């Protein structure tokens, strides 16, 4: 059996089971197993499949056939040009969050032209936001928090992987409490909290419903509980951040913007749409204190 034949066989098998984007999943599994890039994989298609890897290959395909997200099977997901380790302890990074990072990098560079703003990521998960920001802006200060010790361990590992571990302050705790307790005043506050309404659990794709951590998915009856709590905590910080950026669920942008308006005076609150045109991020900006 050649590598190409293994690819065709597995793609057909998973496709018949109804696995979404089966061919792409098989490519990722092969790249992981063979330790090569996509381009290298295509060049190796006519090679014989390594006999010593056949058992491991069957296990990978079987895990995917059982519904496990391919990112958990291979233990990685790309985000903003970087590769991050992931596991069932953390949510799988989504491409729409890259748009939130872009917006915050842009606003931070505009509002802090001399550099050195402090960005704090609340509910960091695998650490994609603080690691990406620290990697992209060497002069920024970065902090990250999570209530999950397992998530923080993975985030630290990802920061180490990309050479920024020493530049991120890691805090364990619930929402803004670690910053309030330590009198930390972020200039830029960002969070992608759980926002799926509790009642939507049965409608979620099995990959999400059965494998991703529910504590990172569900945000109460309306999906807005975590936003309410964070916005209520904003006045308890040493000062209100200059920029607050939240990722939100479908149809939640107006409600989250209203919460922010009630909590502080902002020069601007605007929405950032995702690639489907859905208002996916709420960005609130206020005048800097001199």
Secondary structure, DSSP 8 states (H G I E B T S, - for coil): -BHHHHHHHHHHHHHHTT-TTHHHHHHHHHHHHHT--HHHHHHTTTSB--GGGHHHHHHHHHHHHTT--HHHHHTEEEETTEEEE--TTS----THHHHHHHHHHHHHHHH-TT---EEEEES-TTTHHHHHHHHH-TTSEEEEEES-HHHHHHHHHHHHHTT-GGGEEEEESSTTHHHHHTT---SEEEE----B-GGGGGGS-HHHHHHS-GGGTB-SSSS-HHHHHHHHHGGGSSS--SEEEEE--TT-HHHHHHHHHHHS--SEEEEEE-TTS-EEEEEEE-----
